[in-house]
């Protein structure tokens, strides 16, 4: 049974070579009526080879385009002729944003601006039925809201208070999308999602870095005192939410997507090391490798999401328990260590 109406045939995922984008692409390709286009500036992909091997190239097309190139972006949108766009393309590594912030301005702000210009022209050219079904789904982060106190939760009403160049540029892209809806009527929806984890995530991110460093007998660096808290969500639950938002979400609205599973960085390290101790006994205890290091500048203390809106309005809730999902994730990395080594 197809999730999407028969009129929806061509879906564009910007940043489809990334972790969340690649997971979304694989899910969409299970719908045999869809052709999925991946617009990404990098051939350094997380799962494109796997996707092509398992789904073929007839329904999966990769376009190597940098969104900061206005003309190339325009040509790509004209060629793809999309019915739905999921916009995930972004620079997302906070540490890197502190070192080279201009890269994040170019990708997250200028890139989103160029995409919106091209998408607006495309949407205006569509026939009435296609125009009615068209959606621009902008995938953002809870980091745009800044840091929380011990008893607070982010919601769709939270003020924007970004702390890093990464979160500031994502906040700017959110505001661009909101303005294109308010001023021009572009049918768009924004999601602000908590920390994702799962298979195919690059080793620069916290959970895969812990796993890979631990099994490689390398130090596991932990910022500050390790008590920074994040609201974690298994990536497949986020994909479920994105599809619900696309099919049933209200145009012009934002939806906060969180797993409701708060863990400190230190808790994550201890849990993963405990799992690895049971699977790699010769190297136990793995937590002997943890090292507290100088804290990141502007490091937000806590994130947590109130996901009441998407639960009540769209009948979404996380399907995966954190402990179950982290075990599956650790096992995937152990089974795919050769893939991981390409990106270390």
Residue, then its C-alpha position, 0 to 999 in steps of 0.5 A: x500500500x502506497x503512503x503517498x497519493x498517486x499524484x506524488x511521483x517525484x520526491x527531492x531530498x536535499x542532503x540525501x547522502x547524509x545520515x538522516x537524509x540517507x535514512x529517509x531516502x531508503x524509506x521512500x524507495x520502499x514505495x515503488x511508485x516513487x522516484x527519489x532524487x538526492x541533491x547533495x554537494x558531496x560524493x562522500x556519502x554515508x549510504x548511496x552505494x548501499x542504496x543503489x545496490x539494493x534499489x537500483x538507479x532507475x528510481x534513485x538519482x543523485x545530483x552533485x550540486x552545491x546549493x550555494x551555486x544559484x544557477x546550478x540549483x535552479x537547473x536542478x529544480x527544473x530538471x527534477x520537477x519535484x512534487x515534494x521536497x525534503x530539505x535536509x542539506x546543511x553543515x551540521x557539525x558544531x565544532x566545525x562551525x566554531x572553526x569555519x563559520x563561513x562554511x555554515x553561512x554559505x551552506x545553511x543560509x545562502x544555500x537555503x535562500x537559493x533553494x527557496x528562490x528556485x522552488x518558488x518559481x517551480x511551485x508557481x509553474x505547477x498545474x493546480x492539482x500538483x500545486x495543491x499537493x506540493x510540500x516543502x518540508x524544512x528539517x531543522x534542529x532543536x539547537x536553534x532554541x538554545x539551552x534549557x534549565x532543569x525543568x523546561x521543555x522546548x516547544x513550537x512556541x519557544x523563542x530562538x536563542x542559538x548559541x553556536x554558528x551552526x545553530x545560528x545559521x539553522x535558525x536563519x534558515x528557519x526564518x527564511x522558510x517561515x517568511x517564504x510562507x508568510x510573504x509568498x504562500x509557499x506551502x512549507x512546514x518546519x520540523x525541529x528535531x532532537x539528537x538523532x542516532x542510528x546506523x550510517x551516522x558518520x564517526x564525527x558524531x557522539x555515539x558512533x565516535x564513542x563506539x569506534x574509539x572504544x573498540x579501537x582502544x582510543x580515548x573517548x573524549x567527553x566535553x566538560x563534566x559530561x553532564x550536558x543533556x540531550x533528548x535522543x531519538x532513534x532516526x527511524x522514529x524521526x523518519x516516521x514523524x517526517x512522513x506524518x508531517x508531510x501527509x497530514x501536517x498543517x501548512x505554515x506550522x512547525x512541529x517539534x520532534x523529540x524522543x522524550x529520552x534525556x541522557x547526559x553525555x556521560x550516561x551515553x558513554x557508560x551505556x555504550x561501554x557496558x554493551x561493548x563489554x558484553x560483546x568484546x570481553x577481551x577489551x573490557x572495561x571499555x569505560x577506562x578509555x573515557x577522558x574529560x576534555x576542555x569544554x566546547x565554547x558556548x556549549x548548551x547545557x540541556x535540550x529536551x522537547x515537548x512533543x505534545x503537538x505532533x502526538x496529538x495533532x498527527x498521532x505520532x509517537x516514538x516506536x523505539x525504546x532507547x535501550x533497544x535502539x542503542x543496542x541495535x545501533x552498536x551492533x550495526x557499527x560492530x558489523x560495519x567497522x570497515x565502512x566506519x574506517x573510511x571516515x575516521 
